Amino acid sequence: MKKLNIHEAKTHLSAILTKLKPGDKILICRRNTPIAELRALPTVPRKPRPFGLDSGRLKVPPSFFESLPEDVLNLFEGKPER
């Protein structure tokens, strides 16, 4: 078990977390007195998400494919309003 003072833990937290493996424990100390324990969580394998979970739940109305009004198009293109 490794001991780190607060300042060292704050300064090198990213590097410490990168090296931490399941089962490892680190004691965080204030003036060499343990105040907290940092430990890695067990890794849980992720299952791939299946395709098509929401198939058929979203309906796109035909109006979605209609062109935008000219004044709105002009705003997108940076043209001045008329």
N, C-alpha and C positions, 0 to 999 in steps of 0.2 A: 504494500500500500504506500503510495507516494504522498508526501506532505508538501503543500504550497501555502505560502502566506498570501493574504488577500491581494496585495499589490502585484505579485508575480502572476497570480491567477487572472486578474483583470487585464494585465498587460499582454498575456499570451493565451487568452481564452480560445481563440480560433485554432491555434496550433495544438493546444491541449485536447480539444474536442476531436480534432482530426485523428489523433493518435490513440484515443480511448477505444478500447475493444470491449465486447461483452464480458462481464465478470471483473473488469478493472474497477478499482475504487481510488479516489483521490480525496485526501482530507484537506479542507480549506481551513487555514489557521489564522488567528489574530494573535500576533506576538508569540508564535509557536504554541498556542493553545487551540486545539481543534474546536471549531464552531459549526462546521457543516461538512457533509460528505457528498461528493460528486461521483456518480456511477453511471455507466453506460446501460441503456435499456436493451433488453434482448431484441435481436432482430427478428422480425416477422416477415416471412416471404410473402410477397404480393402476388395475387393471382391476376392474370391479365383480364381486363374488362371485356366482356363479349360485345360484339358489334350488334347494333339494332335494338338496343334495350328500349328506346323510345320510338321505335318505328310506328308510324301511323298516328302519333299523338299531336303532331304539329301540322296545321293546315295553313298553307300560304294562299291568301286570296288572290284572284286574278288581277286586282288593282295594283298589286305589288309590282307587276311587270310593266305597267303603263309608264310612259315617260313623265318626268316631273314638269310642273308648270315652268314657263320660260323665266319668270322672275326668280324662281328658286335656282334654276340652272345658272343664271347670271351671277348669283351670289357665290356659287361654288367656283365659278371661273374667274371671280374677281372683277367682273364688269360692274360699272356703276348702275345703280337703280334708276329706272326711268320714271 
